């Protein structure tokens, strides 16, 4: 398991609504391919793009943009974000 949990910030909620993107805290050893495969398996969606950011606090965040047929709101509902 590379995904540690969803990000619950105001900016991450805006990304869900406007850019069809979900943000996750991920393990430091996780790669973009690992995150993509895990999200596709866990939530049964198609992933278009994964961006990764390492914060100043030493955390790694993954920004997962879903493909056109998949909705980030549905994944957020499963994660109880919205």
Secondary structure, 3 states (H helix, E strand, C coil): CCEEEECCCHHHHHHHHHHCEEEEEECCCCCHHHHHHHHHHHHCCCEEEEEEEECCCCCEEEEEEECCCCCHHHHHHHCCCC
